Amino acid sequence: MRKTRLSLYYLATYLTLTGLGLMWAPASTLGLLGATHSYDDAMPRFAGMLMLALGLLVSQIIRFSLEPLYPITVLIRLGIWAFVAWLYAHSGDRFFIAVLGVVGLGILLTGGAYLAERGAPKTDYPY
């Protein structure tokens, strides 16, 4: 599951960097992501803290090569993608289009790699 594991670096990176951005510079981060609505900074900071925590969790999944958890990272993101699509339809904020793109790319990367590798023979090394 080498390629699947590598695809999770994308997930860990965007969760960690966006989480830190939302925690420490919410207005700038939202602006970079194309937000058209104004948001009080408490909720983006809270979302950033949650994203950072998830990024650190995914980092540990990568670090310990926890292959049984790889598919759930795709399933969770599918649910997130669907809800973000609803948020975009509800609000019209372009921020959610950026989120759909970032999350969607991650779903394609991890899902595609997992589907390609799930029947492959296992190796003795995690990399």
C-alpha positions as protocol buffer text, in pm:
chain_id: "A"
residue {
  index: 1
  type: MET
  ca { x: 0 y: 0 z: 0 }
}
residue {
  index: 2
  type: ARG
  ca { x: 292 y: 231 z: -72 }
}
residue {
  index: 3
  type: LYS
  ca { x: 105 y: 467 z: -307 }
}
residue {
  index: 4
  type: THR
  ca { x: -198 y: 482 z: -77 }
}
residue {
  index: 5
  type: ARG
  ca { x: 28 y: 571 z: 214 }
}
residue {
  index: 6
  type: LEU
  ca { x: 203 y: 838 z: 7 }
}
residue {
  index: 7
  type: SER
  ca { x: -132 y: 991 z: -93 }
}
residue {
  index: 8
  type: LEU
  ca { x: -207 y: 1046 z: 274 }
}
residue {
  index: 9
  type: TYR
  ca { x: 77 y: 1298 z: 291 }
}
residue {
  index: 10
  type: TYR
  ca { x: -144 y: 1529 z: 82 }
}
residue {
  index: 11
  type: LEU
  ca { x: -424 y: 1490 z: 338 }
}
residue {
  index: 12
  type: ALA
  ca { x: -195 y: 1546 z: 637 }
}
residue {
  index: 13
  type: THR
  ca { x: -37 y: 1850 z: 472 }
}
residue {
  index: 14
  type: TYR
  ca { x: -354 y: 2033 z: 379 }
}
residue {
  index: 15
  type: LEU
  ca { x: -519 y: 1958 z: 713 }
}
residue {
  index: 16
  type: THR
  ca { x: -217 y: 2076 z: 911 }
}
residue {
  index: 17
  type: LEU
  ca { x: -139 y: 2388 z: 708 }
}
residue {
  index: 18
  type: THR
  ca { x: -501 y: 2500 z: 670 }
}
residue {
  index: 19
  type: GLY
  ca { x: -563 y: 2424 z: 1037 }
}
residue {
  index: 20
  type: LEU
  ca { x: -270 y: 2639 z: 1143 }
}
residue {
  index: 21
  type: GLY
  ca { x: -379 y: 2914 z: 905 }
}
residue {
  index: 22
  type: LEU
  ca { x: -733 y: 2919 z: 1037 }
}
residue {
  index: 23
  type: MET
  ca { x: -611 y: 2913 z: 1397 }
}
residue {
  index: 24
  type: TRP
  ca { x: -362 y: 3198 z: 1367 }
}
residue {
  index: 25
  type: ALA
  ca { x: -479 y: 3408 z: 1071 }
}
residue {
  index: 26
  type: PRO
  ca { x: -842 y: 3319 z: 1002 }
}
residue {
  index: 27
  type: ALA
  ca { x: -931 y: 3622 z: 788 }
}
residue {
  index: 28
  type: SER
  ca { x: -622 y: 3588 z: 567 }
}
residue {
  index: 29
  type: THR
  ca { x: -666 y: 3213 z: 528 }
}
residue {
  index: 30
  type: LEU
  ca { x: -1033 y: 3248 z: 438 }
}
residue {
  index: 31
  type: GLY
  ca { x: -939 y: 3520 z: 190 }
}
residue {
  index: 32
  type: LEU
  ca { x: -675 y: 3299 z: 28 }
}
residue {
  index: 33
  type: LEU
  ca { x: -936 y: 3027 z: -11 }
}
residue {
  index: 34
  type: GLY
  ca { x: -1178 y: 3267 z: -182 }
}
residue {
  index: 35
  type: ALA
  ca { x: -1431 y: 3327 z: 96 }
}
residue {
  index: 36
  type: THR
  ca { x: -1694 y: 3579 z: -7 }
}
residue {
  index: 37
  type: HIS
  ca { x: -1875 y: 3595 z: 328 }
}
residue {
  index: 38
  type: SER
  ca { x: -1740 y: 3747 z: 646 }
}
residue {
  index: 39
  type: TYR
  ca { x: -1702 y: 3515 z: 943 }
}
residue {
  index: 40
  type: ASP
  ca { x: -1645 y: 3590 z: 1308 }
}
residue {
  index: 41
  type: ASP
  ca { x: -1296 y: 3462 z: 1387 }
}
residue {
  index: 42
  type: ALA
  ca { x: -1397 y: 3225 z: 1670 }
}
residue {
  index: 43
  type: MET
  ca { x: -1555 y: 2957 z: 1450 }
}
residue {
  index: 44
  type: PRO
  ca { x: -1276 y: 2946 z: 1187 }
}
residue {
  index: 45
  type: ARG
  ca { x: -1022 y: 2923 z: 1470 }
}
residue {
  index: 46
  type: PHE
  ca { x: -1217 y: 2634 z: 1623 }
}
residue {
  index: 47
  type: ALA
  ca { x: -1237 y: 2463 z: 1281 }
}
residue {
  index: 48
  type: GLY
  ca { x: -863 y: 2521 z: 1242 }
}
residue {
  index: 49
  type: MET
  ca { x: -792 y: 2353 z: 1574 }
}
residue {
  index: 50
  type: LEU
  ca { x: -998 y: 2051 z: 1467 }
}
residue {
  index: 51
  type: MET
  ca { x: -821 y: 2040 z: 1129 }
}
residue {
  index: 52
  type: LEU
  ca { x: -481 y: 2054 z: 1297 }
}
residue {
  index: 53
  type: ALA
  ca { x: -580 y: 1768 z: 1529 }
}
residue {
  index: 54
  type: LEU
  ca { x: -697 y: 1560 z: 1232 }
}
residue {
  index: 55
  type: GLY
  ca { x: -377 y: 1642 z: 1042 }
}
residue {
  index: 56
  type: LEU
  ca { x: -170 y: 1518 z: 1335 }
}
residue {
  index: 57
  type: LEU
  ca { x: -383 y: 1203 z: 1357 }
}
residue {
  index: 58
  type: VAL
  ca { x: -335 y: 1132 z: 985 }
}
residue {
  index: 59
  type: SER
  ca { x: 39 y: 1191 z: 1034 }
}
residue {
  index: 60
  type: GLN
  ca { x: 39 y: 910 z: 1288 }
}
residue {
  index: 61
  type: ILE
  ca { x: -156 y: 684 z: 1050 }
}
residue {
  index: 62
  type: ILE
  ca { x: 121 y: 746 z: 797 }
}
residue {
  index: 63
  type: ARG
  ca { x: 402 y: 711 z: 1050 }
}
residue {
  index: 64
  type: PHE
  ca { x: 283 y: 374 z: 1177 }
}
residue {
  index: 65
  type: SER
  ca { x: 160 y: 250 z: 836 }
}
residue {
  index: 66
  type: LEU
  ca { x: -185 y: 173 z: 977 }
}
residue {
  index: 67
  type: GLU
  ca { x: -317 y: 17 z: 657 }
}
residue {
  index: 68
  type: PRO
  ca { x: -654 y: -91 z: 804 }
}
residue {
  index: 69
  type: LEU
  ca { x: -734 y: 281 z: 849 }
}
residue {
  index: 70
  type: TYR
  ca { x: -657 y: 384 z: 490 }
}
residue {
  index: 71
  type: PRO
  ca { x: -1005 y: 310 z: 348 }
}
residue {
  index: 72
  type: ILE
  ca { x: -1185 y: 498 z: 627 }
}
residue {
  index: 73
  type: THR
  ca { x: -991 y: 812 z: 537 }
}
residue {
  index: 74
  type: VAL
  ca { x: -1160 y: 797 z: 196 }
}
residue {
  index: 75
  type: LEU
  ca { x: -1507 y: 722 z: 336 }
}
residue {
  index: 76
  type: ILE
  ca { x: -1486 y: 1007 z: 586 }
}
residue {
  index: 77
  type: ARG
  ca { x: -1379 y: 1249 z: 312 }
}
residue {
  index: 78
  type: LEU
  ca { x: -1667 y: 1137 z: 90 }
}
residue {
  index: 79
  type: GLY
  ca { x: -1907 y: 1238 z: 369 }
}
residue {
  index: 80
  type: ILE
  ca { x: -1724 y: 1566 z: 422 }
}
residue {
  index: 81
  type: TRP
  ca { x: -1729 y: 1635 z: 46 }
}
residue {
  index: 82
  type: ALA
  ca { x: -2105 y: 1579 z: 30 }
}
residue {
  index: 83
  type: PHE
  ca { x: -2169 y: 1808 z: 326 }
}
residue {
  index: 84
  type: VAL
  ca { x: -1942 y: 2080 z: 189 }
}
residue {
  index: 85
  type: ALA
  ca { x: -2131 y: 2057 z: -142 }
}
residue {
  index: 86
  type: TRP
  ca { x: -2450 y: 2119 z: 54 }
}
residue {
  index: 87
  type: LEU
  ca { x: -2285 y: 2413 z: 235 }
}
residue {
  index: 88
  type: TYR
  ca { x: -2190 y: 2565 z: -99 }
}
residue {
  index: 89
  type: ALA
  ca { x: -2544 y: 2521 z: -232 }
}
residue {
  index: 90
  type: HIS
  ca { x: -2678 y: 2674 z: 89 }
}
residue {
  index: 91
  type: SER
  ca { x: -2441 y: 2971 z: 113 }
}
residue {
  index: 92
  type: GLY
  ca { x: -2298 y: 3030 z: -234 }
}
residue {
  index: 93
  type: ASP
  ca { x: -1960 y: 3110 z: -74 }
}
residue {
  index: 94
  type: ARG
  ca { x: -1673 y: 3034 z: -316 }
}
residue {
  index: 95
  type: PHE
  ca { x: -1465 y: 2918 z: -19 }
}
residue {
  index: 96
  type: PHE
  ca { x: -1657 y: 2593 z: -33 }
}
residue {
  index: 97
  type: ILE
  ca { x: -1565 y: 2543 z: -400 }
}
residue {
  index: 98
  type: ALA
  ca { x: -1198 y: 2556 z: -298 }
}
residue {
  index: 99
  type: VAL
  ca { x: -1263 y: 2306 z: -20 }
}
residue {
  index: 100
  type: LEU
  ca { x: -1449 y: 2077 z: -262 }
}
residue {
  index: 101
  type: GLY
  ca { x: -1152 y: 2084 z: -497 }
}
residue {
  index: 102
  type: VAL
  ca { x: -892 y: 2014 z: -230 }
}
residue {
  index: 103
  type: VAL
  ca { x: -1092 y: 1737 z: -62 }
}
residue {
  index: 104
  type: GLY
  ca { x: -1201 y: 1592 z: -396 }
}
residue {
  index: 105
  type: LEU
  ca { x: -842 y: 1566 z: -519 }
}
residue {
  index: 106
  type: GLY
  ca { x: -748 y: 1384 z: -200 }
}
residue {
  index: 107
  type: ILE
  ca { x: -1036 y: 1141 z: -243 }
}
residue {
  index: 108
  type: LEU
  ca { x: -921 y: 1067 z: -597 }
}
residue {
  index: 109
  type: LEU
  ca { x: -556 y: 1024 z: -494 }
}
residue {
  index: 110
  type: THR
  ca { x: -615 y: 798 z: -195 }
}
residue {
  index: 111
  type: GLY
  ca { x: -916 y: 616 z: -339 }
}
residue {
  index: 112
  type: GLY
  ca { x: -744 y: 549 z: -670 }
}
residue {
  index: 113
  type: ALA
  ca { x: -424 y: 429 z: -505 }
}
residue {
  index: 114
  type: TYR
  ca { x: -615 y: 210 z: -262 }
}
residue {
  index: 115
  type: LEU
  ca { x: -824 y: 48 z: -536 }
}
residue {
  index: 116
  type: ALA
  ca { x: -511 y: -16 z: -742 }
}
residue {
  index: 117
  type: GLU
  ca { x: -316 y: -165 z: -450 }
}
residue {
  index: 118
  type: ARG
  ca { x: -572 y: -356 z: -245 }
}
residue {
  index: 119
  type: GLY
  ca { x: -512 y: -685 z: -428 }
}
residue {
  index: 120
  type: ALA
  ca { x: -135 y: -646 z: -454 }
}
residue {
  index: 121
  type: PRO
  ca { x: 90 y: -878 z: -252 }
}
residue {
  index: 122
  type: LYS
  ca { x: 220 y: -730 z: 71 }
}
residue {
  index: 123
  type: THR
  ca { x: 587 y: -645 z: 118 }
}
residue {
  index: 124
  type: ASP
  ca { x: 799 y: -668 z: 432 }
}
residue {
  index: 125
  type: TYR
  ca { x: 885 y: -298 z: 436 }
}
residue {
  index: 126
  type: PRO
  ca { x: 640 y: -12 z: 511 }
}
residue {
  index: 127
  type: TYR
  ca { x: 778 y: 231 z: 253 }
}
